[in-house]
């Protein structure tokens, strides 16, 4: 017997939890729309899962490199200006 969590059930429960958590704050139009947004995101992910994963795998290395290089450059510039003061 295989034990594990079905990813579809997990994602649906997670999105439903987030939606109801937002609506629990108050049943106004803004919170209801945010809750619907969480459920919509889950539905879109289920429908286009393979396309989303391919896009993430193509973009992720660039984002990691961009973030690391950006942080390095930012640290260098901040340190340089602190030394100038």
PDB file with SEQRES, HELIX, SHEET and CRYST1 records, atoms N, CA, C and O in Angstrom:
SEQRES   1 A   85  UNK UNK UNK UNK UNK UNK UNK UNK UNK UNK UNK UNK UNK          
SEQRES   2 A   85  UNK UNK UNK UNK UNK UNK UNK UNK UNK UNK UNK UNK UNK          
SEQRES   3 A   85  UNK UNK UNK UNK UNK UNK UNK UNK UNK UNK UNK UNK UNK          
SEQRES   4 A   85  UNK UNK UNK UNK UNK UNK UNK UNK UNK UNK UNK UNK UNK          
SEQRES   5 A   85  UNK UNK UNK UNK UNK UNK UNK UNK UNK UNK UNK UNK UNK          
SEQRES   6 A   85  UNK UNK UNK UNK UNK UNK UNK UNK UNK UNK UNK UNK UNK          
SEQRES   7 A   85  UNK UNK UNK UNK UNK UNK UNK                                  
HELIX    1 AA1 UNK A    7  UNK A   24  1                                  18    
HELIX    2 AA2 UNK A   29  UNK A   47  1                                  19    
HELIX    3 AA3 UNK A   49  UNK A   84  1                                  36    
CRYST1    1.000    1.000    1.000  90.00  90.00  90.00 P 1           1          
ATOM      1  N   UNK A   1       0.839  -1.176   0.000  1.00  0.00           N  
ATOM      2  CA  UNK A   1       0.000   0.000   0.000  1.00  0.00           C  
ATOM      3  C   UNK A   1       0.888   1.243   0.000  1.00  0.00           C  
ATOM      4  O   UNK A   1       1.863   1.328   0.746  1.00  0.00           O  
ATOM      5  N   UNK A   2       0.537   2.184  -0.835  1.00  0.00           N  
ATOM      6  CA  UNK A   2       1.340   3.388  -0.991  1.00  0.00           C  
ATOM      7  C   UNK A   2       0.742   4.511  -0.149  1.00  0.00           C  
ATOM      8  O   UNK A   2      -0.446   4.815  -0.250  1.00  0.00           O  
ATOM      9  N   UNK A   3       1.581   5.119   0.681  1.00  0.00           N  
ATOM     10  CA  UNK A   3       1.136   6.238   1.503  1.00  0.00           C  
ATOM     11  C   UNK A   3       1.684   7.529   0.913  1.00  0.00           C  
ATOM     12  O   UNK A   3       2.857   7.607   0.551  1.00  0.00           O  
ATOM     13  N   UNK A   4       0.856   8.506   0.823  1.00  0.00           N  
ATOM     14  CA  UNK A   4       1.286   9.789   0.279  1.00  0.00           C  
ATOM     15  C   UNK A   4       0.116  10.743   0.208  1.00  0.00           C  
ATOM     16  O   UNK A   4      -1.026  10.395   0.509  1.00  0.00           O  
ATOM     17  N   UNK A   5       0.431  11.929  -0.190  1.00  0.00           N  
ATOM     18  CA  UNK A   5      -0.588  12.959  -0.313  1.00  0.00           C  
ATOM     19  C   UNK A   5      -0.818  13.210  -1.794  1.00  0.00           C  
ATOM     20  O   UNK A   5       0.126  13.455  -2.545  1.00  0.00           O  
ATOM     21  N   UNK A   6      -2.056  13.149  -2.201  1.00  0.00           N  
ATOM     22  CA  UNK A   6      -2.406  13.464  -3.573  1.00  0.00           C  
ATOM     23  C   UNK A   6      -2.246  14.964  -3.766  1.00  0.00           C  
ATOM     24  O   UNK A   6      -2.854  15.757  -3.046  1.00  0.00           O  
ATOM     25  N   UNK A   7      -1.432  15.352  -4.735  1.00  0.00           N  
ATOM     26  CA  UNK A   7      -1.119  16.777  -4.879  1.00  0.00           C  
ATOM     27  C   UNK A   7      -2.344  17.603  -5.247  1.00  0.00           C  
ATOM     28  O   UNK A   7      -2.438  18.766  -4.853  1.00  0.00           O  
ATOM     29  N   UNK A   8      -3.278  17.034  -5.986  1.00  0.00           N  
ATOM     30  CA  UNK A   8      -4.464  17.801  -6.359  1.00  0.00           C  
ATOM     31  C   UNK A   8      -5.325  18.098  -5.139  1.00  0.00           C  
ATOM     32  O   UNK A   8      -5.820  19.214  -4.979  1.00  0.00           O  
ATOM     33  N   UNK A   9      -5.498  17.111  -4.290  1.00  0.00           N  
ATOM     34  CA  UNK A   9      -6.268  17.346  -3.068  1.00  0.00           C  
ATOM     35  C   UNK A   9      -5.555  18.337  -2.160  1.00  0.00           C  
ATOM     36  O   UNK A   9      -6.198  19.191  -1.549  1.00  0.00           O  
ATOM     37  N   UNK A  10      -4.239  18.231  -2.068  1.00  0.00           N  
ATOM     38  CA  UNK A  10      -3.471  19.134  -1.215  1.00  0.00           C  
ATOM     39  C   UNK A  10      -3.583  20.579  -1.701  1.00  0.00           C  
ATOM     40  O   UNK A  10      -3.825  21.486  -0.905  1.00  0.00           O  
ATOM     41  N   UNK A  11      -3.407  20.791  -3.006  1.00  0.00           N  
ATOM     42  CA  UNK A  11      -3.482  22.151  -3.549  1.00  0.00           C  
ATOM     43  C   UNK A  11      -4.885  22.707  -3.396  1.00  0.00           C  
ATOM     44  O   UNK A  11      -5.048  23.878  -3.053  1.00  0.00           O  
ATOM     45  N   UNK A  12      -5.903  21.890  -3.645  1.00  0.00           N  
ATOM     46  CA  UNK A  12      -7.277  22.367  -3.502  1.00  0.00           C  
ATOM     47  C   UNK A  12      -7.577  22.743  -2.057  1.00  0.00           C  
ATOM     48  O   UNK A  12      -8.177  23.787  -1.799  1.00  0.00           O  
ATOM     49  N   UNK A  13      -7.165  21.899  -1.113  1.00  0.00           N  
ATOM     50  CA  UNK A  13      -7.396  22.197   0.304  1.00  0.00           C  
ATOM     51  C   UNK A  13      -6.641  23.452   0.711  1.00  0.00           C  
ATOM     52  O   UNK A  13      -7.178  24.282   1.445  1.00  0.00           O  
ATOM     53  N   UNK A  14      -5.407  23.605   0.249  1.00  0.00           N  
ATOM     54  CA  UNK A  14      -4.620  24.793   0.569  1.00  0.00           C  
ATOM     55  C   UNK A  14      -5.286  26.060   0.037  1.00  0.00           C  
ATOM     56  O   UNK A  14      -5.390  27.054   0.757  1.00  0.00           O  
ATOM     57  N   UNK A  15      -5.736  26.031  -1.213  1.00  0.00           N  
ATOM     58  CA  UNK A  15      -6.388  27.205  -1.797  1.00  0.00           C  
ATOM     59  C   UNK A  15      -7.727  27.481  -1.129  1.00  0.00           C  
ATOM     60  O   UNK A  15      -8.074  28.639  -0.897  1.00  0.00           O  
ATOM     61  N   UNK A  16      -8.481  26.438  -0.818  1.00  0.00           N  
ATOM     62  CA  UNK A  16      -9.753  26.639  -0.124  1.00  0.00           C  
ATOM     63  C   UNK A  16      -9.522  27.214   1.266  1.00  0.00           C  
ATOM     64  O   UNK A  16     -10.273  28.082   1.711  1.00  0.00           O  
ATOM     65  N   UNK A  17      -8.495  26.741   1.953  1.00  0.00           N  
ATOM     66  CA  UNK A  17      -8.164  27.279   3.277  1.00  0.00           C  
ATOM     67  C   UNK A  17      -7.824  28.763   3.190  1.00  0.00           C  
ATOM     68  O   UNK A  17      -8.310  29.564   3.988  1.00  0.00           O  
ATOM     69  N   UNK A  18      -6.989  29.125   2.221  1.00  0.00           N  
ATOM     70  CA  UNK A  18      -6.629  30.534   2.055  1.00  0.00           C  
ATOM     71  C   UNK A  18      -7.859  31.373   1.720  1.00  0.00           C  
ATOM     72  O   UNK A  18      -8.011  32.485   2.227  1.00  0.00           O  
ATOM     73  N   UNK A  19      -8.732  30.844   0.870  1.00  0.00           N  
ATOM     74  CA  UNK A  19      -9.935  31.585   0.491  1.00  0.00           C  
ATOM     75  C   UNK A  19     -10.841  31.806   1.698  1.00  0.00           C  
ATOM     76  O   UNK A  19     -11.317  32.921   1.912  1.00  0.00           O  
ATOM     77  N   UNK A  20     -11.084  30.776   2.478  1.00  0.00           N  
ATOM     78  CA  UNK A  20     -11.967  30.923   3.637  1.00  0.00           C  
ATOM     79  C   UNK A  20     -11.319  31.753   4.738  1.00  0.00           C  
ATOM     80  O   UNK A  20     -12.017  32.425   5.498  1.00  0.00           O  
ATOM     81  N   UNK A  21      -9.987  31.716   4.834  1.00  0.00           N  
ATOM     82  CA  UNK A  21      -9.291  32.545   5.812  1.00  0.00           C  
ATOM     83  C   UNK A  21      -9.484  34.027   5.483  1.00  0.00           C  
ATOM     84  O   UNK A  21      -9.669  34.851   6.379  1.00  0.00           O  
ATOM     85  N   UNK A  22      -9.439  34.354   4.195  1.00  0.00           N  
ATOM     86  CA  UNK A  22      -9.649  35.741   3.779  1.00  0.00           C  
ATOM     87  C   UNK A  22     -11.094  36.153   4.016  1.00  0.00           C  
ATOM     88  O   UNK A  22     -11.354  37.245   4.520  1.00  0.00           O  
ATOM     89  N   UNK A  23     -12.032  35.288   3.656  1.00  0.00           N  
ATOM     90  CA  UNK A  23     -13.451  35.620   3.814  1.00  0.00           C  
ATOM     91  C   UNK A  23     -13.813  35.724   5.290  1.00  0.00           C  
ATOM     92  O   UNK A  23     -14.697  36.500   5.652  1.00  0.00           O  
ATOM     93  N   UNK A  24     -13.141  34.948   6.154  1.00  0.00           N  
ATOM     94  CA  UNK A  24     -13.422  34.972   7.589  1.00  0.00           C  
ATOM     95  C   UNK A  24     -13.133  36.343   8.186  1.00  0.00           C  
ATOM     96  O   UNK A  24     -13.765  36.733   9.168  1.00  0.00           O  
ATOM     97  N   UNK A  25     -12.186  37.082   7.607  1.00  0.00           N  
ATOM     98  CA  UNK A  25     -11.868  38.421   8.101  1.00  0.00           C  
ATOM     99  C   UNK A  25     -13.053  39.365   7.961  1.00  0.00           C  
ATOM    100  O   UNK A  25     -13.159  40.351   8.691  1.00  0.00           O  
ATOM    101  N   UNK A  26     -13.909  39.074   7.056  1.00  0.00           N  
ATOM    102  CA  UNK A  26     -15.093  39.895   6.843  1.00  0.00           C  
ATOM    103  C   UNK A  26     -15.673  39.563   5.484  1.00  0.00           C  
ATOM    104  O   UNK A  26     -14.942  39.411   4.506  1.00  0.00           O  
ATOM    105  N   UNK A  27     -16.977  39.454   5.429  1.00  0.00           N  
ATOM    106  CA  UNK A  27     -17.623  39.051   4.180  1.00  0.00           C  
ATOM    107  C   UNK A  27     -17.957  40.283   3.345  1.00  0.00           C  
ATOM    108  O   UNK A  27     -19.117  40.515   3.003  1.00  0.00           O  
ATOM    109  N   UNK A  28     -16.935  41.070   3.021  1.00  0.00           N  
ATOM    110  CA  UNK A  28     -17.176  42.189   2.127  1.00  0.00           C  
ATOM    111  C   UNK A  28     -16.746  41.799   0.716  1.00  0.00           C  
ATOM    112  O   UNK A  28     -16.179  40.726   0.510  1.00  0.00           O  
ATOM    113  N   UNK A  29     -17.011  42.656  -0.235  1.00  0.00           N  
ATOM    114  CA  UNK A  29     -16.768  42.330  -1.633  1.00  0.00           C  
ATOM    115  C   UNK A  29     -15.281  42.073  -1.890  1.00  0.00           C  
ATOM    116  O   UNK A  29     -14.933  41.150  -2.626  1.00  0.00           O  
ATOM    117  N   UNK A  30     -14.413  42.870  -1.297  1.00  0.00           N  
ATOM    118  CA  UNK A  30     -12.978  42.716  -1.525  1.00  0.00           C  
ATOM    119  C   UNK A  30     -12.494  41.342  -1.068  1.00  0.00           C  
ATOM    120  O   UNK A  30     -11.784  40.664  -1.811  1.00  0.00           O  
ATOM    121  N   UNK A  31     -12.859  40.927   0.125  1.00  0.00           N  
ATOM    122  CA  UNK A  31     -12.403  39.631   0.639  1.00  0.00           C  
ATOM    123  C   UNK A  31     -13.006  38.469  -0.135  1.00  0.00           C  
ATOM    124  O   UNK A  31     -12.343  37.451  -0.333  1.00  0.00           O  
ATOM    125  N   UNK A  32     -14.243  38.603  -0.572  1.00  0.00           N  
ATOM    126  CA  UNK A  32     -14.863  37.544  -1.376  1.00  0.00           C  
ATOM    127  C   UNK A  32     -14.129  37.411  -2.711  1.00  0.00           C  
ATOM    128  O   UNK A  32     -13.890  36.296  -3.173  1.00  0.00           O  
ATOM    129  N   UNK A  33     -13.771  38.538  -3.334  1.00  0.00           N  
ATOM    130  CA  UNK A  33     -13.039  38.483  -4.601  1.00  0.00           C  
ATOM    131  C   UNK A  33     -11.648  37.883  -4.422  1.00  0.00           C  
ATOM    132  O   UNK A  33     -11.182  37.140  -5.285  1.00  0.00           O  
ATOM    133  N   UNK A  34     -10.986  38.194  -3.321  1.00  0.00           N  
ATOM    134  CA  UNK A  34      -9.675  37.589  -3.045  1.00  0.00           C  
ATOM    135  C   UNK A  34      -9.826  36.082  -2.868  1.00  0.00           C  
ATOM    136  O   UNK A  34      -9.007  35.316  -3.376  1.00  0.00           O  
ATOM    137  N   UNK A  35     -10.864  35.648  -2.153  1.00  0.00           N  
ATOM    138  CA  UNK A  35     -11.125  34.219  -1.977  1.00  0.00           C  
ATOM    139  C   UNK A  35     -11.390  33.524  -3.296  1.00  0.00           C  
ATOM    140  O   UNK A  35     -10.885  32.427  -3.535  1.00  0.00           O  
ATOM    141  N   UNK A  36     -12.176  34.152  -4.153  1.00  0.00           N  
ATOM    142  CA  UNK A  36     -12.438  33.587  -5.481  1.00  0.00           C  
ATOM    143  C   UNK A  36     -11.139  33.522  -6.283  1.00  0.00           C  
ATOM    144  O   UNK A  36     -10.933  32.593  -7.064  1.00  0.00           O  
ATOM    145  N   UNK A  37     -10.266  34.506  -6.088  1.00  0.00           N  
ATOM    146  CA  UNK A  37      -8.979  34.508  -6.780  1.00  0.00           C  
ATOM    147  C   UNK A  37      -8.127  33.307  -6.415  1.00  0.00           C  
ATOM    148  O   UNK A  37      -7.497  32.707  -7.285  1.00  0.00           O  
ATOM    149  N   UNK A  38      -8.099  32.946  -5.130  1.00  0.00           N  
ATOM    150  CA  UNK A  38      -7.328  31.766  -4.707  1.00  0.00           C  
ATOM    151  C   UNK A  38      -7.854  30.501  -5.382  1.00  0.00           C  
ATOM    152  O   UNK A  38      -7.073  29.672  -5.849  1.00  0.00           O  
ATOM    153  N   UNK A  39      -9.157  30.358  -5.431  1.00  0.00           N  
ATOM    154  CA  UNK A  39      -9.748  29.169  -6.050  1.00  0.00           C  
ATOM    155  C   UNK A  39      -9.499  29.169  -7.558  1.00  0.00           C  
ATOM    156  O   UNK A  39      -9.258  28.115  -8.147  1.00  0.00           O  
ATOM    157  N   UNK A  40      -9.556  30.347  -8.183  1.00  0.00           N  
ATOM    158  CA  UNK A  40      -9.294  30.460  -9.614  1.00  0.00           C  
ATOM    159  C   UNK A  40      -7.855  30.078  -9.942  1.00  0.00           C  
ATOM    160  O   UNK A  40      -7.598  29.405 -10.941  1.00  0.00           O  
ATOM    161  N   UNK A  41      -6.925  30.507  -9.105  1.00  0.00           N  
ATOM    162  CA  UNK A  41      -5.517  30.149  -9.316  1.00  0.00           C  
ATOM    163  C   UNK A  41      -5.343  28.633  -9.277  1.00  0.00           C  
ATOM    164  O   UNK A  41      -4.608  28.075 -10.092  1.00  0.00           O  
ATOM    165  N   UNK A  42      -6.003  27.971  -8.349  1.00  0.00           N  
ATOM    166  CA  UNK A  42      -5.910  26.507  -8.273  1.00  0.00           C  
ATOM    167  C   UNK A  42      -6.474  25.869  -9.536  1.00  0.00           C  
ATOM    168  O   UNK A  42      -5.882  24.933 -10.074  1.00  0.00           O  
ATOM    169  N   UNK A  43      -7.611  26.366 -10.014  1.00  0.00           N  
ATOM    170  CA  UNK A  43      -8.219  25.803 -11.223  1.00  0.00           C  
ATOM    171  C   UNK A  43      -7.320  26.010 -12.439  1.00  0.00           C  
ATOM    172  O   UNK A  43      -7.165  25.102 -13.255  1.00  0.00           O  
ATOM    173  N   UNK A  44      -6.730  27.192 -12.565  1.00  0.00           N  
ATOM    174  CA  UNK A  44      -5.823  27.461 -13.689  1.00  0.00           C  
ATOM    175  C   UNK A  44      -4.593  26.562 -13.602  1.00  0.00           C  
ATOM    176  O   UNK A  44      -4.126  26.048 -14.618  1.00  0.00           O  
ATOM    177  N   UNK A  45      -4.070  26.371 -12.393  1.00  0.00           N  
ATOM    178  CA  UNK A  45      -2.902  25.497 -12.232  1.00  0.00           C  
ATOM    179  C   UNK A  45      -3.234  24.066 -12.646  1.00  0.00           C  
ATOM    180  O   UNK A  45      -2.429  23.422 -13.318  1.00  0.00           O  
ATOM    181  N   UNK A  46      -4.402  23.560 -12.260  1.00  0.00           N  
ATOM    182  CA  UNK A  46      -4.777  22.195 -12.631  1.00  0.00           C  
ATOM    183  C   UNK A  46      -4.883  22.055 -14.145  1.00  0.00           C  
ATOM    184  O   UNK A  46      -4.477  21.037 -14.704  1.00  0.00           O  
ATOM    185  N   UNK A  47      -5.427  23.073 -14.811  1.00  0.00           N  
ATOM    186  CA  UNK A  47      -5.653  22.987 -16.248  1.00  0.00           C  
ATOM    187  C   UNK A  47      -4.348  23.087 -17.037  1.00  0.00           C  
ATOM    188  O   UNK A  47      -4.156  22.361 -18.012  1.00  0.00           O  
ATOM    189  N   UNK A  48      -3.452  23.980 -16.622  1.00  0.00           N  
ATOM    190  CA  UNK A  48      -2.236  24.246 -17.386  1.00  0.00           C  
ATOM    191  C   UNK A  48      -0.969  23.848 -16.628  1.00  0.00           C  
ATOM    192  O   UNK A  48       0.059  24.513 -16.758  1.00  0.00           O  
ATOM    193  N   UNK A  49      -1.028  22.793 -15.854  1.00  0.00           N  
ATOM    194  CA  UNK A  49       0.091  22.405 -14.992  1.00  0.00           C  
ATOM    195  C   UNK A  49       1.378  22.165 -15.776  1.00  0.00           C  
ATOM    196  O   UNK A  49       2.434  22.657 -15.376  1.00  0.00           O  
ATOM    197  N   UNK A  50       1.318  21.430 -16.869  1.00  0.00           N  
ATOM    198  CA  UNK A  50       2.543  21.116 -17.614  1.00  0.00           C  
ATOM    199  C   UNK A  50       3.155  22.370 -18.237  1.00  0.00           C  
ATOM    200  O   UNK A  50       4.377  22.521 -18.243  1.00  0.00           O  
ATOM    201  N   UNK A  51       2.332  23.259 -18.755  1.00  0.00           N  
ATOM    202  CA  UNK A  51       2.844  24.497 -19.355  1.00  0.00           C  
ATOM    203  C   UNK A  51       3.471  25.383 -18.289  1.00  0.00           C  
ATOM    204  O   UNK A  51       4.526  25.976 -18.514  1.00  0.00           O  
ATOM    205  N   UNK A  52       2.830  25.477 -17.133  1.00  0.00           N  
ATOM    206  CA  UNK A  52       3.346  26.300 -16.039  1.00  0.00           C  
ATOM    207  C   UNK A  52       4.687  25.756 -15.554  1.00  0.00           C  
ATOM    208  O   UNK A  52       5.619  26.522 -15.312  1.00  0.00           O  
ATOM    209  N   UNK A  53       4.786  24.434 -15.413  1.00  0.00           N  
ATOM    210  CA  UNK A  53       6.048  23.838 -14.958  1.00  0.00           C  
ATOM    211  C   UNK A  53       7.171  24.080 -15.958  1.00  0.00           C  
ATOM    212  O   UNK A  53       8.297  24.383 -15.562  1.00  0.00           O  
ATOM    213  N   UNK A  54       6.876  23.949 -17.260  1.00  0.00           N  
ATOM    214  CA  UNK A  54       7.902  24.203 -18.274  1.00  0.00           C  
ATOM    215  C   UNK A  54       8.379  25.646 -18.212  1.00  0.00           C  
ATOM    216  O   UNK A  54       9.577  25.911 -18.303  1.00  0.00           O  
ATOM    217  N   UNK A  55       7.449  26.573 -18.058  1.00  0.00           N  
ATOM    218  CA  UNK A  55       7.819  27.992 -17.989  1.00  0.00           C  
ATOM    219  C   UNK A  55       8.663  28.278 -16.749  1.00  0.00           C  
ATOM    220  O   UNK A  55       9.647  29.014 -16.816  1.00  0.00           O  
ATOM    221  N   UNK A  56       8.274  27.695 -15.625  1.00  0.00           N  
ATOM    222  CA  UNK A  56       9.029  27.916 -14.385  1.00  0.00           C  
ATOM    223  C   UNK A  56      10.433  27.342 -14.509  1.00  0.00           C  
ATOM    224  O   UNK A  56      11.397  27.974 -14.077  1.00  0.00           O  
ATOM    225  N   UNK A  57      10.564  26.149 -15.094  1.00  0.00           N  
ATOM    226  CA  UNK A  57      11.885  25.540 -15.226  1.00  0.00           C  
ATOM    227  C   UNK A  57      12.783  26.325 -16.176  1.00  0.00           C  
ATOM    228  O   UNK A  57      14.005  26.302 -16.030  1.00  0.00           O  
ATOM    229  N   UNK A  58      12.190  27.021 -17.149  1.00  0.00           N  
ATOM    230  CA  UNK A  58      12.988  27.841 -18.056  1.00  0.00           C  
ATOM    231  C   UNK A  58      13.384  29.161 -17.405  1.00  0.00           C  
ATOM    232  O   UNK A  58      14.486  29.657 -17.642  1.00  0.00           O  
ATOM    233  N   UNK A  59      12.502  29.736 -16.589  1.00  0.00           N  
ATOM    234  CA  UNK A  59      12.731  31.055 -16.001  1.00  0.00           C  
ATOM    235  C   UNK A  59      13.526  30.972 -14.703  1.00  0.00           C  
ATOM    236  O   UNK A  59      14.287  31.889 -14.398  1.00  0.00           O  
ATOM    237  N   UNK A  60      13.373  29.914 -13.944  1.00  0.00           N  
ATOM    238  CA  UNK A  60      13.965  29.817 -12.610  1.00  0.00           C  
ATOM    239  C   UNK A  60      15.488  30.002 -12.580  1.00  0.00           C  
ATOM    240  O   UNK A  60      15.976  30.754 -11.736  1.00  0.00           O  
ATOM    241  N   UNK A  61      16.259  29.354 -13.457  1.00  0.00           N  
ATOM    242  CA  UNK A  61      17.712  29.593 -13.400  1.00  0.00           C  
ATOM    243  C   UNK A  61      18.075  31.064 -13.605  1.00  0.00           C  
ATOM    244  O   UNK A  61      18.971  31.582 -12.939  1.00  0.00           O  
ATOM    245  N   UNK A  62      17.381  31.736 -14.526  1.00  0.00           N  
ATOM    246  CA  UNK A  62      17.640  33.156 -14.743  1.00  0.00           C  
ATOM    247  C   UNK A  62      17.297  33.968 -13.505  1.00  0.00           C  
ATOM    248  O   UNK A  62      18.054  34.860 -13.122  1.00  0.00           O  
ATOM    249  N   UNK A  63      16.158  33.670 -12.869  1.00  0.00           N  
ATOM    250  CA  UNK A  63      15.763  34.425 -11.683  1.00  0.00           C  
ATOM    251  C   UNK A  63      16.754  34.237 -10.541  1.00  0.00           C  
ATOM    252  O   UNK A  63      17.065  35.187  -9.823  1.00  0.00           O  
ATOM    253  N   UNK A  64      17.249  33.020 -10.373  1.00  0.00           N  
ATOM    254  CA  UNK A  64      18.236  32.767  -9.318  1.00  0.00           C  
ATOM    255  C   UNK A  64      19.515  33.549  -9.606  1.00  0.00           C  
ATOM    256  O   UNK A  64      20.047  34.217  -8.719  1.00  0.00           O  
ATOM    257  N   UNK A  65      20.010  33.470 -10.838  1.00  0.00           N  
ATOM    258  CA  UNK A  65      21.222  34.195 -11.215  1.00  0.00           C  
ATOM    259  C   UNK A  65      21.015  35.701 -11.077  1.00  0.00           C  
ATOM    260  O   UNK A  65      21.876  36.400 -10.542  1.00  0.00           O  
ATOM    261  N   UNK A  66      19.888  36.198 -11.553  1.00  0.00           N  
ATOM    262  CA  UNK A  66      19.571  37.627 -11.495  1.00  0.00           C  
ATOM    263  C   UNK A  66      19.521  38.114 -10.050  1.00  0.00           C  
ATOM    264  O   UNK A  66      20.059  39.173  -9.727  1.00  0.00           O  
ATOM    265  N   UNK A  67      18.874  37.338  -9.182  1.00  0.00           N  
ATOM    266  CA  UNK A  67      18.760  37.725  -7.775  1.00  0.00           C  
ATOM    267  C   UNK A  67      20.123  37.717  -7.089  1.00  0.00           C  
ATOM    268  O   UNK A  67      20.471  38.665  -6.385  1.00  0.00           O  
ATOM    269  N   UNK A  68      20.887  36.656  -7.293  1.00  0.00           N  
ATOM    270  CA  UNK A  68      22.201  36.577  -6.649  1.00  0.00           C  
ATOM    271  C   UNK A  68      23.139  37.675  -7.140  1.00  0.00           C  
ATOM    272  O   UNK A  68      23.811  38.325  -6.338  1.00  0.00           O  
ATOM    273  N   UNK A  69      23.185  37.881  -8.441  1.00  0.00           N  
ATOM    274  CA  UNK A  69      24.047  38.921  -8.984  1.00  0.00           C  
ATOM    275  C   UNK A  69      23.559  40.304  -8.566  1.00  0.00           C  
ATOM    276  O   UNK A  69      24.366  41.185  -8.267  1.00  0.00           O  
ATOM    277  N   UNK A  70      22.242  40.497  -8.545  1.00  0.00           N  
ATOM    278  CA  UNK A  70      21.680  41.775  -8.113  1.00  0.00           C  
ATOM    279  C   UNK A  70      21.995  42.075  -6.659  1.00  0.00           C  
ATOM    280  O   UNK A  70      22.339  43.207  -6.319  1.00  0.00           O  
ATOM    281  N   UNK A  71      21.880  41.071  -5.797  1.00  0.00           N  
ATOM    282  CA  UNK A  71      22.213  41.273  -4.385  1.00  0.00           C  
ATOM    283  C   UNK A  71      23.700  41.559  -4.197  1.00  0.00           C  
ATOM    284  O   UNK A  71      24.083  42.387  -3.372  1.00  0.00           O  
ATOM    285  N   UNK A  72      24.524  40.873  -4.963  1.00  0.00           N  
ATOM    286  CA  UNK A  72      25.962  41.117  -4.879  1.00  0.00           C  
ATOM    287  C   UNK A  72      26.293  42.550  -5.299  1.00  0.00           C  
ATOM    288  O   UNK A  72      27.055  43.241  -4.623  1.00  0.00           O  
ATOM    289  N   UNK A  73      25.722  42.986  -6.407  1.00  0.00           N  
ATOM    290  CA  UNK A  73      25.960  44.346  -6.890  1.00  0.00           C  
ATOM    291  C   UNK A  73      25.420  45.382  -5.908  1.00  0.00           C  
ATOM    292  O   UNK A  73      26.072  46.391  -5.641  1.00  0.00           O  
ATOM    293  N   UNK A  74      24.222  45.128  -5.372  1.00  0.00           N  
ATOM    294  CA  UNK A  74      23.633  46.047  -4.394  1.00  0.00           C  
ATOM    295  C   UNK A  74      24.515  46.161  -3.149  1.00  0.00           C  
ATOM    296  O   UNK A  74      24.746  47.262  -2.648  1.00  0.00           O  
ATOM    297  N   UNK A  75      24.999  45.040  -2.659  1.00  0.00           N  
ATOM    298  CA  UNK A  75      25.883  45.054  -1.488  1.00  0.00           C  
ATOM    299  C   UNK A  75      27.170  45.814  -1.781  1.00  0.00           C  
ATOM    300  O   UNK A  75      27.650  46.580  -0.946  1.00  0.00           O  
ATOM    301  N   UNK A  76      27.720  45.600  -2.959  1.00  0.00           N  
ATOM    302  CA  UNK A  76      28.944  46.293  -3.346  1.00  0.00           C  
ATOM    303  C   UNK A  76      28.731  47.802  -3.386  1.00  0.00           C  
ATOM    304  O   UNK A  76      29.549  48.558  -2.861  1.00  0.00           O  
ATOM    305  N   UNK A  77      27.645  48.242  -4.001  1.00  0.00           N  
ATOM    306  CA  UNK A  77      27.372  49.676  -4.124  1.00  0.00           C  
ATOM    307  C   UNK A  77      27.111  50.291  -2.755  1.00  0.00           C  
ATOM    308  O   UNK A  77      27.625  51.369  -2.458  1.00  0.00           O  
ATOM    309  N   UNK A  78      26.316  49.621  -1.913  1.00  0.00           N  
ATOM    310  CA  UNK A  78      26.042  50.166  -0.579  1.00  0.00           C  
ATOM    311  C   UNK A  78      27.320  50.263   0.250  1.00  0.00           C  
ATOM    312  O   UNK A  78      27.539  51.255   0.945  1.00  0.00           O  
ATOM    313  N   UNK A  79      28.156  49.241   0.177  1.00  0.00           N  
ATOM    314  CA  UNK A  79      29.422  49.268   0.915  1.00  0.00           C  
ATOM    315  C   UNK A  79      30.327  50.384   0.393  1.00  0.00           C  
ATOM    316  O   UNK A  79      30.979  51.075   1.175  1.00  0.00           O  
ATOM    317  N   UNK A  80      30.363  50.554  -0.908  1.00  0.00           N  
ATOM    318  CA  UNK A  80      31.178  51.604  -1.506  1.00  0.00           C  
ATOM    319  C   UNK A  80      30.739  52.986  -1.023  1.00  0.00           C  
ATOM    320  O   UNK A  80      31.573  53.815  -0.661  1.00  0.00           O  
ATOM    321  N   UNK A  81      29.419  53.233  -1.018  1.00  0.00           N  
ATOM    322  CA  UNK A  81      28.931  54.538  -0.589  1.00  0.00           C  
ATOM    323  C   UNK A  81      29.097  54.750   0.913  1.00  0.00           C  
ATOM    324  O   UNK A  81      29.273  55.883   1.361  1.00  0.00           O  
ATOM    325  N   UNK A  82      29.044  53.675   1.693  1.00  0.00           N  
ATOM    326  CA  UNK A  82      29.306  53.819   3.129  1.00  0.00           C  
ATOM    327  C   UNK A  82      30.768  54.178   3.372  1.00  0.00           C  
ATOM    328  O   UNK A  82      31.075  54.942   4.287  1.00  0.00           O  
ATOM    329  N   UNK A  83      31.666  53.636   2.566  1.00  0.00           N  
ATOM    330  CA  UNK A  83      33.087  53.944   2.714  1.00  0.00           C  
ATOM    331  C   UNK A  83      33.385  55.382   2.294  1.00  0.00           C  
ATOM    332  O   UNK A  83      34.285  56.019   2.842  1.00  0.00           O  
ATOM    333  N   UNK A  84      32.633  55.890   1.327  1.00  0.00           N  
ATOM    334  CA  UNK A  84      32.843  57.257   0.850  1.00  0.00           C  
ATOM    335  C   UNK A  84      32.420  58.271   1.902  1.00  0.00           C  
ATOM    336  O   UNK A  84      33.053  59.319   2.038  1.00  0.00           O  
ATOM    337  N   UNK A  85      31.361  57.977   2.648  1.00  0.00           N  
ATOM    338  CA  UNK A  85      30.857  58.920   3.659  1.00  0.00           C  
ATOM    339  C   UNK A  85      31.812  59.157   4.728  1.00  0.00           C  
ATOM    340  O   UNK A  85      31.531  59.925   5.649  1.00  0.00           O  
TER     341      UNK A  85                                                      
END                                                                             
